Amino acid sequence: MSNAITWNNQVKDYFTQMEVGCMRNIGLNLASYDDVKNNADSILNRVKRQPTESGFMPKGGKRWVDSQINNFEQWITDGCPEN
């Protein structure tokens, strides 16, 4: 399982410092493994939306590419491994 998608080898890098700062202001720390894991389904729902849709994430940013969305979804399916 050496190619497994984990928080430390991939997922944490999906969130820019701007996104981390913006979401921290509303109580979600995207730099925190536990916060992202506990909100993973909601985050996935938001990154799948189009920029013109309400609740789109990252707010004010560029939509994640399909490979990021697919990898994030796989990370959730795999149980959100940290390492």
N, C-alpha and C positions, 0 to 999 in steps of 0.2 A: 504494500500500500504506500510505496514511496512517492507516488504521484498524487497522493490525496491532497485535496484542497483544505488548508487549515487557516485559522485566524492568523497565525504568525508567518506563514509562508506566502500568503496571498491576500486574504480578505481585508486585513487592516489597512493595506495600501490603497484600497478602493476609495477611501474617504480622504478628501483634501483637507488641509488645515482650515480653509474657509468654511467648509461644511461642518467640520468638528466645532469650530467656534460658533457658528450660526445655531446649530442644534443644541449646543450646551446651554445657550441662552434660554431655551425652552425646556430644559431638564433632561435631554438625551445626550449622553456622552458617546459619540461615535468613535472615540479613541479607546473606549473601554470594552474589552471582550464581553464582560457580563452584560453591559447595557445593549450591545448589538445582538448578542445571543438571545436575550430576553425580548427583544423587539424585532427579531429577524423577519418574521412573517409580514409585519407591518412595513418594514423597510423594503422588502421584496415587492410588495404591492405597490409601493410608491415609486420605486425605480423602474417598474414596468410601465408606468403611465407615460403618456406623451407630455412634452413640456407645456402644451396648451391646456392640459387637464388640471383640475383642482387637486391639490395634494401631491403634485409632482415633486419628486426628489431626484437630484439635488436642486433645491430652490435657487434660482439665479445661476445655475451651473449647466454644464453640458450633460446631456443624457448619457448614461452608461452605455458602452457598446454591448452588443448581444453576448459576446463571450464573457463579459463581467457579470451580466445578469444571469446567464446560464451557470457560471461557476458559483455565484452566490446561492443560487437555488440548489445546486448540488451540495454545497456546504451545509445547507439546512437539512437536506435529505440525509446526509451522512451523520447528522447529529451535532452539527456545529463544533467539530473538533478544534481545540485550541492549538495543539502542537502536532 
